[in-house]
Amino acid sequence: GCWLLGLPPGAPPWAAVRQAGLPGRAAVLVVSHMMQHTLLLLSWWVLGLGVLRGRLDPGWLIAWALLQLSFIPFRSLELWTAGVLSVCAGRLLKRRLMTGALKIEPEEIRHQGAGQLLSRILNAEALETFALTGSHVGAITLSELVLAVPILAAGAAGWVHVALLLAWVGVTAWLGRRYYLQRRTWTGARLEMTYDLVEQMVGHRTRLAQQSTGRWHAQEDRDLERYLDLSGELDRRAALMRSVIPRGWLLLSLAALAVPFVRGTATTASLAVTLGGSLFAWWAFWKMTRGLGEMAEAGVAWREVAPIFHAAGRRETVAPEAELLSAAAPAAGDEAHVVVEAHDLVFRYGERADPALAGCALTIQAGERLLLEGPSGGGKSTLGSVLSGLRIPQSGLLLLEGLDRHSLGLDGWRKRAVAAPQFQENHVLTDTFAFNLLMGREWPPRPGDLEEAEAVCRELGLGELLDRMPSGLNQMVGESGWQLSHGEKSRLYIARALLQRAELIVLDESFAALDPESLRQALGCVLRRARTLLVIAHP
C-alpha cells in the first residue's frame, strides 16, 4: 500500500490553500480570462483598422477569424479551472468547518438553542455555495477593471476617463457597503425567525399549556411585519445598485467623451478606443452588481461561521506542570496497575473566578468500582469530564495508565477513558439504533460487532425494545425516527460507553431515570462488563 501525506484540517489556512495548489489554479484562471479579453481587443483592433481604411482585405478577415478561434481554448481552460478551483475550495472549507465544530468547547455553544445552531448550519451552506459558485467572480471583475485602465488612458479623454473610473469604483464600494449592511440586518431578522420557529416547534407543548390561544401568533406577526419592511428596503437598495452603477458609469463615460468630440481634438481611432474601453468597464460593473448579492451573503455568513473556522486551528493545550511528566506504563497482563492518578487538579469554566475543581487528587486502581456522590454544583460532572478527556485541567498532574495527555494524545486518551455524560448533554442521532450504539467504536461494524451490541442491549434490559422495533438494530431512531423513552435513552448511552471497551468508564447520573428493576439489571451488566468504573450520582 501507499500513504498520501497531507496537512491536517486544522493547519493554517494559507498552508492548506498552498498545498492544494489553489494559488496556481487561481493564477491560471485570471491569466486565461485576461487572454480572452486580450484576444477580444485584438479582434476589435483588426476590424477597426479595416473600417478606418475604408476596405477590409481578406487577410484581415482571416486574422480576425484566427483570433476568434484562439478564444475557444482559453474559454475552455477558464471554465475547467473555475470548476476545479471551486470544488477544491469547497472541500477545504467543509473539512475545516467539520474539524472546528468538533473542537468547539461545550461552554461556547451551551447558551445557544437548536434554532441558533441550525442558523450556523444554514450560514455554512451559504458560505460553501459562494465558494463553489462565486468565489472567483470578484477577482475576475477586478481584473477586468484593471484592464480597462490602459484602454481608457489610450483613448480620447485620456487620464480624465481613468480618474472617472476610479471615482466610480469608490461610489460602487460605498453603495455595496450600504447594501451589505442592509443585507446583514435582513439576514439577522430571517435567522431570528428561524430561531423562534425551531424553539417553538421543540417546546410547542409548553406554549400550548401556558399561552392563551389569541396570543399564539402575536410575536410571529410582529416579526413578519418587520421582516417585510426590511425585505422591501433590501430590494430597493439592490435595484438602486443594479441600475445606477452600470448605467451611471455609461452616462459619465459618454459625457467625458463628448468634450473632445465637440472640440474636434479627438481622432476617429481614439474615439473608438474610448468607446470600447467604456463598454468594457460597463460590462465589468454589470457583472459586479450581479455578484454583490452573493458576496454580501457570504460576508454575513462569515460572521456566524468564523468562530467554527478558527476553532479548527486550536491546538490541544496541556497543563504546564504535567507536560513532560509520566510514570512507567503498566506491563502487559498487570491487573493491579493504577489506571488514573491525579494530583492538585484545577479547572475553572471560562473567566469565572472560583474554580470548579481546586486541588483535586485521587487514585483509581484497575478493576475498582467507585461511586462519587455530592451536592449539585460540587464539581462531580466536571471531574468526570476531566478524567475522560472532554475537558483539560488548567493545572495539576493527571496520568492515565502512567501516561499524561501530552504523551497519549487526544485520541489515545479517549480510547482508554470513556464517559456517558448527563442526559441533557448526550444525544441520540437520527440514524439506526446500531449506529447510535457503535458510533464510538467503529463504523461500519465488523463481523461480530452487531451481535455484541445486541447482547449488551439485552443485558441492559433493552431486549423488549429490540423485539418491539420492526427493524431491530437497524431501526431508525432520533427526532424523525422511533421515539425512545428517557430510560431507554439512558441505557443506550450506557451501552454506547460499554461497547467502546475502554479501560475506564465514567457514568454520569446514567441510572437516575431507571426504575428499581431496570436499575438492578443495568447495574449488573455494567459491573460485569466494565473493567474500571466510576459512577457519579446525587446522594
ZATILUM-244907 format. One line per 8 residues: number of its first residue (from 1); their letters; for each residue x, y, z of C-alpha. Coordinates in nm, 4 decimals, padded with zeros to 6 digits. Layout:
BEGIN
NUM> A> X:Y:Z; ... .
***
This chain:
BEGIN
1> GCWLLGLP> 00.0000:00.0000:00.0000; 00.0936:00.3669:-00.0056; 00.0387:00.6687:00.2149; -00.0973:01.0010:00.0946; 00.0617:01.2704:00.3078; -00.1237:01.5954:00.3648; -00.1810:01.8707:00.6146; -00.4446:01.8156:00.8832 .
9> PGAPPWAA> -00.7720:02.0075:00.8507; -00.6667:02.2348:01.1382; -00.3488:02.3501:00.9654; -00.3072:02.7234:00.8905; -00.5500:02.8128:00.6103; -00.2876:02.9602:00.3799; -00.0707:02.6485:00.4138; -00.3676:02.4270:00.3235 .
17> VRQAGLPG> -00.4506:02.6503:00.0278; -00.0937:02.6319:-00.0993; -00.0727:02.2550:-00.0628; -00.3979:02.2169:-00.2567; -00.2457:02.4219:-00.5377; -00.5188:02.6848:-00.5296; -00.2911:02.9889:-00.5915; -00.1599:02.8305:-00.9116 .
25> RAAVLVVS> -00.5098:02.7467:-01.0310; -00.6284:03.0979:-00.9465; -00.3400:03.2411:-01.1495; -00.4319:03.0176:-01.4441; -00.7933:03.1330:-01.4118; -00.7027:03.5019:-01.4156; -00.4479:03.4663:-01.6978; -00.6893:03.2681:-01.9171 .
33> HMMQHTLL> -00.9582:03.5285:-01.8552; -00.7205:03.8131:-01.9365; -00.6083:03.6358:-02.2541; -00.9690:03.6153:-02.3681; -01.0082:03.9882:-02.3308; -00.6738:04.0494:-02.4990; -00.7867:03.8440:-02.7980; -01.1183:04.0285:-02.7954 .
41> LLSWWVLG> -00.9401:04.3657:-02.8036; -00.7125:04.2492:-03.0833; -01.0151:04.1390:-03.2864; -01.1654:04.4840:-03.2340; -00.8383:04.6414:-03.3450; -00.8297:04.4300:-03.6627; -01.1854:04.5216:-03.7560; -01.1264:04.8839:-03.6637 .
49> LGVLRGRL> -00.8272:04.9109:-03.8945; -01.0326:04.7750:-04.1806; -01.3193:05.0136:-04.1140; -01.0936:05.3172:-04.0801; -00.9137:05.2380:-04.4066; -01.2410:05.2087:-04.5913; -01.1912:04.8490:-04.7037; -01.1460:04.5093:-04.5375 .
57> DPGWLIAW> -00.8878:04.2841:-04.7020; -00.9295:03.9043:-04.6888; -00.6088:03.8853:-04.4854; -00.7608:04.0945:-04.2075; -01.0722:03.8763:-04.2093; -00.8543:03.5647:-04.1763; -00.6671:03.7273:-03.8858; -00.9968:03.8136:-03.7192 .
65> ALLQLSFI> -01.1216:03.4534:-03.7616; -00.7973:03.3142:-03.6136; -00.8334:03.5436:-03.3136; -01.1881:03.4197:-03.2613; -01.0761:03.0562:-03.2846; -00.7957:03.1232:-03.0357; -01.0610:03.2442:-02.7943; -01.2118:02.8930:-02.7589 .
73> PFRSLELW> -00.9265:02.7074:-02.5796; -00.8775:02.9903:-02.3304; -01.2502:02.9948:-02.2564; -01.2496:02.6172:-02.2038; -00.9447:02.6456:-01.9778; -01.1147:02.9169:-01.7708; -01.4337:02.7150:-01.7189; -01.2439:02.3991:-01.6286 .
81> TAGVLSVC> -01.0117:02.5804:-01.3880; -01.3013:02.7660:-01.2254; -01.4801:02.4358:-01.1641; -01.1743:02.2660:-01.0165; -01.0923:02.5719:-00.8056; -01.4459:02.5912:-00.6683; -01.4615:02.2211:-00.5785; -01.1207:02.2284:-00.4062 .
89> AGRLLKRR> -01.2063:02.5434:-00.2121; -01.5399:02.3966:-00.1030; -01.3717:02.0740:00.0084; -01.1143:02.2600:00.2184; -01.3868:02.4749:00.3721; -01.6075:02.1784:00.4659; -01.3173:01.9845:00.6182; -01.2111:02.2809:00.8277 .
97> LMTGALKI> -01.5638:02.3610:00.9438; -01.6196:01.9978:01.0431; -01.2940:01.9974:01.2385; -01.3817:02.3271:01.4035; -01.7258:02.2003:01.5035; -01.5627:01.9051:01.6792; -01.3117:02.1295:01.8605; -01.5547:02.3896:01.9949 .
105> EPEEIRHQ> -01.5857:02.3748:02.3700; -01.9328:02.2879:02.5029; -01.9413:02.6115:02.7044; -01.9167:02.8170:02.3839; -02.2470:02.6863:02.2482; -02.4258:02.5764:02.5645; -02.6275:02.9020:02.5735; -02.7460:02.8561:02.2156 .
113> GAGQLLSR> -03.0646:02.6763:02.1285; -03.1408:02.4411:01.8433; -03.2537:02.7314:01.6249; -02.9255:02.9189:01.6597; -02.7245:02.6067:01.5828; -02.9427:02.5484:01.2772; -02.8721:02.9033:01.1599; -02.4996:02.8340:01.1743 .
121> ILNAEALE> -02.5525:02.5327:00.9510; -02.7502:02.7453:00.7059; -02.4763:03.0082:00.7060; -02.2129:02.7425:00.6482; -02.4098:02.6216:00.3469; -02.4329:02.9784:00.2140; -02.0584:03.0227:00.2530; -01.9929:02.6898:00.0810 .
129> TFALTGSH> -02.2247:02.7859:-00.2052; -02.0279:03.1058:-00.2526; -01.7026:02.9074:-00.2528; -01.8439:02.6726:-00.5160; -02.0083:02.9253:-00.7466; -01.8991:03.2826:-00.6888; -01.5600:03.2913:-00.5211; -01.3797:03.3734:-00.8454 .
137> VGAITLSE> -01.6253:03.6354:-00.9715; -01.4778:03.9185:-00.7662; -01.1210:03.8514:-00.8785; -01.2239:03.8318:-01.2439; -01.4273:04.1511:-01.2231; -01.1394:04.3401:-01.0641; -00.9042:04.2127:-01.3336; -01.1422:04.3465:-01.5992 .
145> LVLAVPIL> -01.1497:04.6894:-01.4340; -00.7695:04.6884:-01.4172; -00.7539:04.6017:-01.7869; -00.9932:04.8880:-01.8657; -00.7473:05.1443:-01.7216; -00.4851:05.1318:-02.0031; -00.7617:05.1176:-02.2660; -00.9258:05.4333:-02.1362 .
153> AAGAAGWV> -00.5885:05.6018:-02.0880; -00.5159:05.5480:-02.4570; -00.8498:05.6965:-02.5602; -00.9664:06.0448:-02.6432; -01.0259:06.1633:-02.2838; -00.7052:06.0036:-02.1530; -00.6474:06.0097:-01.7785; -00.9670:06.2057:-01.7170 .
161> HVALLLAW> -01.1536:05.8907:-01.8071; -00.9282:05.6873:-01.5759; -00.9986:05.9278:-01.2871; -01.3722:05.8948:-01.3513; -01.3385:05.5161:-01.3475; -01.1580:05.5180:-01.0122; -01.4141:05.7585:-00.8672; -01.6981:05.5360:-00.9867 .
169> VGVTAWLG> -01.5314:05.2343:-00.8285; -01.5406:05.4281:-00.4993; -01.9120:05.5021:-00.5486; -01.9703:05.1332:-00.6182; -01.7874:05.0393:-00.2987; -01.9997:05.2842:-00.0977; -02.3272:05.1540:-00.2412; -02.2057:04.7969:-00.1955 .
177> RRYYLQRR> -02.1321:04.8621:00.1720; -02.4795:05.0089:00.2251; -02.6269:04.7011:00.0601; -02.4126:04.4719:00.2767; -02.5246:04.6410:00.5995; -02.8886:04.6128:00.4964; -02.8344:04.2514:00.3945; -02.6815:04.1788:00.7339 .
185> TWTGARLE> -02.9815:04.3286:00.9139; -03.2214:04.1398:00.6878; -03.0360:03.8099:00.7379; -03.0367:03.8628:01.1135; -03.4142:03.9073:01.1108; -03.4586:03.5992:00.8933; -03.2413:03.3845:01.1176; -03.4138:03.5242:01.4268 .
193> MTYDLVEQ> -03.7411:03.3919:01.2891; -03.5695:03.0583:01.2294; -03.4560:03.0543:01.5944; -03.8068:03.1209:01.7173; -03.9686:02.8714:01.4812; -03.7382:02.5861:01.5805; -03.7605:02.6653:01.9512; -04.1387:02.6803:01.9349 .
201> MVGHRTRL> -04.1530:02.3520:01.7449; -03.9387:02.1886:02.0114; -04.1324:02.3421:02.3011; -04.4781:02.3506:02.1454; -04.6373:02.1644:02.4368; -04.5255:02.4310:02.6843; -04.6600:02.7013:02.4571; -04.9983:02.5342:02.4266 .
209> AQQSTGRW> -05.0210:02.4952:02.8019; -04.9042:02.8400:02.9127; -05.0143:03.0816:02.6388; -05.3673:03.1842:02.5503; -05.4983:03.0988:02.2046; -05.5316:03.4614:02.0989; -05.1638:03.5335:02.1619; -05.0111:03.2295:01.9947 .
217> HAQEDRDL> -04.9115:03.4176:01.6793; -04.8749:03.7752:01.8046; -04.4961:03.7662:01.8058; -04.4835:03.5927:01.4667; -04.6984:03.8688:01.3170; -04.4637:04.1376:01.4517; -04.1588:03.9507:01.3249; -04.3102:03.9012:00.9805 .
225> ERYLDLSG> -04.4062:04.2690:00.9574; -04.0511:04.3736:01.0453; -03.9100:04.1197:00.8003; -04.1356:04.2546:00.5253; -04.0143:04.6110:00.5862; -03.6501:04.5007:00.5821; -03.7058:04.2983:00.2658; -03.8557:04.5998:00.0908 .
233> ELDRRAAL> -03.5610:04.8190:00.1866; -03.3153:04.5488:00.0754; -03.4885:04.5169:-00.2617; -03.4809:04.8951:-00.3086; -03.1099:04.9098:-00.2404; -03.0441:04.6151:-00.4697; -03.2459:04.7731:-00.7501; -03.0700:05.1059:-00.6997 .
241> MRSVIPRG> -02.7298:04.9396:-00.7094; -02.8030:04.7296:-01.0175; -02.9472:05.0199:-01.2148; -02.7287:05.3120:-01.1061; -02.3834:05.1539:-01.1102; -02.3576:05.0214:-01.4689; -02.5830:05.2834:-01.6315; -02.4375:05.5687:-01.4319 .
249> WLLLSLAA> -02.0899:05.4737:-01.5478; -02.2039:05.4615:-01.9091; -02.3530:05.8130:-01.8841; -02.0398:05.9509:-01.7167; -01.8073:05.7958:-01.9717; -02.0135:05.9278:-02.2630; -02.0226:06.2734:-02.1036; -01.6437:06.2693:-02.0726 .
257> LAVPFVRG> -01.6187:06.1532:-02.4335; -01.8415:06.4370:-02.5541; -01.5873:06.7074:-02.4640; -01.3076:06.6014:-02.7056; -01.5705:06.5036:-02.9634; -01.7292:06.8510:-02.9634; -01.3924:07.0270:-02.9662; -01.2793:06.8109:-03.2562 .
265> TATTASLA> -00.9476:06.7282:-03.0884; -01.0019:06.3517:-03.0953; -00.9310:06.1242:-03.3864; -01.1709:05.8600:-03.5017; -00.9406:05.5856:-03.3698; -00.9147:05.7429:-03.0226; -01.2909:05.7838:-03.0069; -01.3353:05.4175:-03.0974 .
273> VTLGGSLF> -01.0839:05.3122:-02.8314; -01.2589:05.5236:-02.5665; -01.5984:05.3833:-02.6598; -01.4643:05.0277:-02.6449; -01.2994:05.0872:-02.3062; -01.6195:05.2411:-02.1699; -01.8257:04.9424:-02.2803; -01.5626:04.7085:-02.1398 .
281> AWWAFWKM> -01.5807:04.8774:-01.7969; -01.9615:04.8859:-01.8192; -01.9657:04.5056:-01.8614; -01.7394:04.4670:-01.5572; -01.9660:04.6893:-01.3448; -02.2727:04.4980:-01.4647; -02.1241:04.1635:-01.3576; -02.0088:04.3133:-01.0283 .
289> TRGLGEMA> -02.3578:04.4267:-00.9339; -02.4952:04.0797:-01.0127; -02.2328:03.9179:-00.7906; -02.2538:04.1610:-00.4982; -02.5570:03.9794:-00.3600; -02.3658:03.6531:-00.3260; -02.0606:03.8306:-00.1871; -02.2727:04.0139:00.0709 .
297> EAGVAWRE> -02.4426:03.6885:00.1716; -02.1031:03.5239:00.2107; -01.9799:03.8163:00.4221; -02.2821:03.7904:00.6512; -02.2422:03.4131:00.6744; -01.8760:03.4513:00.7632; -01.9651:03.6438:01.0808; -02.1517:03.3374:01.2077 .
305> VAPIFHAA> -01.9154:03.0721:01.0748; -01.5843:03.2408:01.1661; -01.5743:03.1038:01.5262; -01.6088:02.7490:01.3911; -01.3497:02.8143:01.1200; -01.0943:02.9493:01.3686; -01.1688:02.6751:01.6223; -01.0238:02.4199:01.3785 .
313> GRRETVAP> -00.6781:02.5705:01.4301; -00.6813:02.5339:01.8064; -00.4002:02.3259:01.9452; -00.4527:02.0893:02.2296; -00.3368:02.2528:02.5483; -00.1769:02.0636:02.8354; -00.1316:02.1789:03.1894; 00.2271:02.3134:03.2165 .
321> EAELLSAA> 00.3054:02.1111:03.5272; 00.2055:01.7868:03.3548; 00.3550:01.8429:03.0159; 00.6552:01.6151:03.0490; 00.5542:01.4045:03.3451; 00.4724:01.0371:03.3071; 00.5097:00.7258:03.5095; 00.6110:00.3838:03.3905 .
329> APAAGDEA> 00.3426:00.2313:03.1708; 00.1858:-00.0852:03.3144; 00.3289:-00.4109:03.1959; 00.1174:-00.6388:02.9790; -00.1062:-00.8570:03.1891; -00.0669:-00.6414:03.5013; -00.4124:-00.6479:03.6618; -00.3306:-00.4334:03.9682 .
337> HVVVEAHD> -00.1875:-00.1267:03.7992; -00.3028:00.2304:03.8602; -00.5469:00.3432:03.5921; -00.5875:00.7074:03.6994; -00.3556:00.9166:03.9104; -00.4396:01.2819:03.9749; -00.2733:01.5440:04.1932; -00.3751:01.9058:04.2547 .
345> LVFRYGER> -00.6142:01.9329:03.9592; -00.7552:02.2800:03.8986; -01.0275:02.3578:03.6448; -01.2466:02.6646:03.6019; -01.5095:02.7494:03.3416; -01.4242:03.0457:03.1225; -01.3438:03.3596:03.3185; -01.5072:03.2512:03.6436 .
353> ADPALAGC> -01.3071:03.3420:03.9493; -01.3996:03.0337:04.1530; -01.2655:02.7068:04.0101; -01.4988:02.4094:03.9711; -01.2086:02.1863:04.0788; -00.9432:02.3081:04.3218; -00.6596:02.0842:04.4415; -00.8416:01.7654:04.3444 .
361> ALTIQAGE> -00.6453:01.4417:04.3950; -00.7412:01.0773:04.3540; -00.6085:00.7377:04.2506; -00.8116:00.4677:04.0750; -00.6764:00.1142:04.0604; -00.7607:-00.1237:03.7775; -01.0790:-00.3179:03.8465; -01.2168:-00.0780:04.1073 .
369> RLLLEGPS> -01.5842:00.0221:04.1128; -01.6266:00.3696:04.2625; -01.9357:00.5746:04.3473; -01.8904:00.9539:04.3541; -02.1671:01.1444:04.5367; -02.2032:01.5097:04.6213; -02.4349:01.8116:04.6048; -02.5272:01.9864:04.2802 .
377> GGGKSTLG> -02.2538:02.2214:04.1620; -01.9896:02.0411:04.3629; -01.7764:01.9516:04.0581; -01.8708:01.5845:04.0131; -01.9525:01.6112:03.6441; -01.6535:01.8383:03.5878; -01.4222:01.5776:03.7388; -01.5784:01.3069:03.5223 .
385> SVLSGLRI> -01.5296:01.5135:03.2066; -01.1674:01.5864:03.3008; -01.0918:01.2190:03.3647; -01.2489:01.1164:03.0340; -01.0627:01.3829:02.8360; -01.3615:01.6009:02.7486; -01.2054:01.8941:02.9336; -00.8455:01.9865:03.0076 .
393> PQSGLLLL> -00.7407:02.0995:03.3573; -00.5639:02.4341:03.3866; -00.3033:02.2924:03.6221; -00.2141:01.9788:03.8119; -00.0919:01.6324:03.7214; -00.3237:01.3792:03.5571; -00.1976:01.0408:03.4374; -00.3917:00.7670:03.2624 .
401> EGLDRHSL> -00.2238:00.4271:03.2810; 00.1015:00.6031:03.3687; 00.0978:00.8487:03.0771; -00.0109:01.2103:03.0566; -00.2350:01.3648:02.7926; 00.0610:01.5062:02.6023; 00.2076:01.1578:02.5613; -00.1183:00.9801:02.4733 .
409> GLDGWRKR> -00.2734:01.2484:02.2577; -00.6437:01.3233:02.2478; -00.7371:01.0101:02.0526; -00.5248:00.7837:02.2685; -00.6746:00.9257:02.5885; -01.0329:00.8868:02.4721; -00.9722:00.5284:02.3655; -00.8718:00.4446:02.7219 .
417> AVAAPQFQ> -01.1251:00.6575:02.9131; -01.4894:00.6827:02.8026; -01.7765:00.8753:02.9580; -02.1543:00.8694:02.9285; -02.2364:01.2346:03.0119; -02.5541:01.3526:03.1762; -02.8782:01.3008:02.9896; -02.9110:01.6630:02.8727 .
425> ENHVLTDT> -02.5563:01.6596:02.7335; -02.5879:01.3320:02.5434; -02.7644:01.2771:02.2161; -02.9459:01.0236:02.0013; -02.8572:01.0922:01.6393; -03.1090:01.0474:01.3612; -02.9790:00.7172:01.2279; -03.0125:00.3488:01.3044 .
433> FAFNLLMG> -03.0137:00.2155:01.6571; -02.6993:00.0182:01.5700; -02.5166:00.3316:01.4599; -02.6023:00.5076:01.7850; -02.4635:00.2084:01.9758; -02.1409:00.1611:01.7794; -02.0594:00.5175:01.6692; -01.7883:00.5448:01.9348 .
441> REWPPRPG> -01.6325:00.2122:01.8428; -01.6180:00.1647:01.4685; -01.8498:00.2184:01.1750; -01.9348:00.0372:00.9546; -01.9314:-00.2510:01.2022; -01.7103:-00.5530:01.1669; -01.8437:-00.9125:01.1873; -01.9482:-00.9786:01.5443 .
449> DLEEAEAV> -01.9982:-00.6138:01.6438; -02.3734:-00.6230:01.5907; -02.4037:-00.9492:01.7842; -02.2131:-00.7999:02.0776; -02.4207:-00.4814:02.0620; -02.7436:-00.6811:02.0780; -02.6108:-00.8892:02.3667; -02.5222:-00.5756:02.5671 .
457> CRELGLGE> -02.8642:-00.4252:02.4975; -03.0432:-00.7369:02.6195; -02.8282:-00.7464:02.9344; -02.9267:-00.3832:02.9997; -03.2951:-00.4674:02.9666; -03.3461:-00.3339:02.6140; -03.4416:-00.6727:02.4702; -03.8117:-00.5909:02.4764 .
465> LLDRMPSG> -03.7401:-00.2676:02.2864; -03.5419:-00.4547:02.0193; -03.8221:-00.7072:01.9791; -04.0787:-00.4280:01.9533; -03.8942:-00.2274:01.6860; -03.9784:-00.3603:01.3356; -03.6180:-00.3421:01.2098; -03.4437:-00.4305:01.5342 .
473> LNQMVGES> -03.0941:-00.2822:01.5486; -03.1469:-00.1298:01.2034; -03.4480:00.0711:01.3169; -03.4170:00.4471:01.2579; -03.4272:00.6433:01.5829; -03.3963:01.0115:01.6697; -03.6132:01.3163:01.6090; -03.7679:01.1755:01.2900 .
481> GWQLSHGE> -03.7443:00.8069:01.3847; -03.8537:00.5727:01.6601; -03.9036:00.7717:01.9781; -03.7157:00.6363:02.2782; -03.8204:00.6957:02.6361; -03.5955:00.8641:02.8918; -03.4920:00.5341:03.0442; -03.4304:00.3734:02.7037 .
489> KSRLYIAR> -03.2069:00.6627:02.6035; -03.0119:00.6333:02.9294; -02.9462:00.2641:02.8695; -02.8499:00.3386:02.5081; -02.5853:00.5797:02.6373; -02.4580:00.3182:02.8816; -02.4367:00.0580:02.6042; -02.2527:00.3060:02.3798 .
497> ALLQRAEL> -01.9881:00.3545:02.6509; -01.9541:-00.0178:02.7294; -01.9119:-00.1152:02.3638; -01.6013:00.1019:02.3352; -01.4143:-00.1409:02.5658; -01.2230:00.1350:02.7426; -01.0065:00.0801:03.0494; -01.2042:00.3417:03.2462 .
505> IVLDESFA> -01.5782:00.4076:03.2121; -01.7392:00.7127:03.3730; -02.1205:00.7100:03.4032; -02.2617:01.0488:03.4999; -02.6088:01.0034:03.6533; -02.6826:00.7355:03.3936; -02.9090:00.5389:03.6302; -03.1203:00.8337:03.7502 .
513> ALDPESLR> -03.4131:00.7677:03.5134; -03.4378:00.3908:03.5741; -03.6928:00.2138:03.7911; -03.5602:-00.0254:04.0595; -03.5869:-00.3399:03.8428; -03.4246:-00.1767:03.5394; -03.1573:-00.0281:03.7656; -03.0710:-00.3698:03.9097 .
521> QALGCVLR> -03.0476:-00.5264:03.5648; -02.8471:-00.2413:03.4096; -02.6087:-00.2157:03.7042; -02.5402:-00.5889:03.6875; -02.4467:-00.5588:03.3205; -02.2181:-00.2626:03.3869; -02.0410:-00.4378:03.6749; -01.9788:-00.7448:03.4594 .
529> RARTLLVI> -01.8513:-00.5618:03.1523; -01.6688:-00.2517:03.2796; -01.3006:-00.3017:03.3573; -01.2778:00.0017:03.5855; -01.5867:00.2008:03.6752; -01.6674:00.5444:03.8177; -02.0374:00.6179:03.8742; -02.1439:00.9758:03.9507 .
537> AHP> -02.4756:01.0209:04.1291; -02.6667:01.2537:04.3598; -02.6842:01.1345:04.7204 .
***
